[in-house]
Amino acid sequence: MTIFLIAGGLAVSPYAAAGPAEEGSLTDQEQEQRISELRGMSRAERRAELKSMTPDERRGMWIQLKKEQATNRGTDPKDYSAMTGEPVIAVPSGLTRAIGTIAYDDGLPTVGFGGGSLVGNHFDTHTGIPVLASGTVSTVQAVVVPGAAKTASSAGFVMLGPQTGGGAAFAIVSTFTNVSGVIDTVSFTGLGASYTGSSFFVLFGDFASSYIPVLGTGSALGQGHHGAVGYTGGMGPNITGTFDFGGIYNAIIRATGNVVPVELMAFDVE
């Protein structure tokens, strides 16, 4: 199951996170109507219709059914089975792992910090659910702009584990990539960077000579602001402490990997 699908790079205009608010997505009322139509179809028709949907659309059907169950206790807990024609054999309680993308950013970018430290996001929740304790990040994407000096065509990030009691966090992986253009989307893939703990940082070098991360005031899906400055104390890439911008910014940085907890349903085979 995928929480966010990424096709190509992050859109640089507009800088909107994938989610219920994006153009073309269905409202709750439209989802409810679509579910009603699916229930009225034959099994073969439902299968064909569901097969034509994207994974996000199918997930939207499931989310809407969960909302109905929350407001109407008389709803059959196997209602999803009635819609799909597939018998449900288990609905595990609790959370399990799924490959997904955590995206806090939403809306047009407004700030390039340019403060000479390390700047990015503290990844500690996904749609209000804590990030899995221990996971692996496979891809990092970010929107960056040239620093004031514009003397280097590169952008680099460092991924760090959770902070210790003293505020330090230690580097897990760090790398650079070439960048071109006034504003650019950079992607780092195949990272396989594992962290241990309930959060991690993705911070970019925020220096005048290189490309620096863009920040905005948006908060995708109401998840709040996670923008963070990491201070190195001259011992980079490890950090000795952080500042969170007062809880008003998110860096336009997304992390994909085995980090997102979701509920899963299991179906048997006809």
Summary of the structure (lengths in Angstrom):
residues: 270
radius of gyration: 20.7
end to end distance: 20.9
largest distance: 66.2
contacts: 840
relative contact order: 0.23
helix: 18%
strand: 35%
